[in-house]
Amino acid sequence: MSSDRIEKQTVLKAPLARVWQALTDSREFGHWFGARVAGPFEAGRSVRARIVPTAVDPEIAKLQEPWEGVEFDMVVERIEPMRLFSFRWQAGAEPEDGDAMTLVTFTLEAVEGGTLLRVVETGFDALPPERRAKAFADNEGGWEMQMRLVALHLAAG
């Protein structure tokens, strides 16, 4: 198991175009993810987000409450329609970490019965050693929850 890479995947019972919209429309993304995003996602641009509990699952929303109001930046790297969406953020980072950011990449693939969604987050080895393991563990569990949230969001219509 790598200490630098988290990988999750799930098959969503929704068409590829619908999953793409849930990922790349910043308002919709925030609704299921649990963030208020201050603007649209555009390749090469940074957008500020603030954690708000998800509107999709009350149990996960309760787990997000301690971080409500925490702000973070998302620097959108690539948007390849219907295929790939990626951004950098300071996962588990503190201001003293400077520019240490991880890269989150979502890829989509149409499969029988829906859309295969993969998320890969890399770059944990760039975080300060004393905080690396906690950031990795937090995000490992966080992506498990986020995969559940996007599935619930899409199932709700």
RALIN-V502694 format. One record per helix or strand. SS is the DSSP state (a for helix, b for strand). FROM is the first residue (numbers start at 1). LEN is the number of residues. If there is no record, write none. Layout:
BEGIN
ss->(SS;SS)
from->(FROM;FROM)
len->(LEN;LEN)
END
This chain:
BEGIN
ss->(b;a;a;b;b;a;b;b;a;b;b;a;a)
from->(5;16;26;35;46;58;71;84;95;102;114;124;129)
len->(8;9;8;3;6;10;10;6;3;10;9;3;28)
END
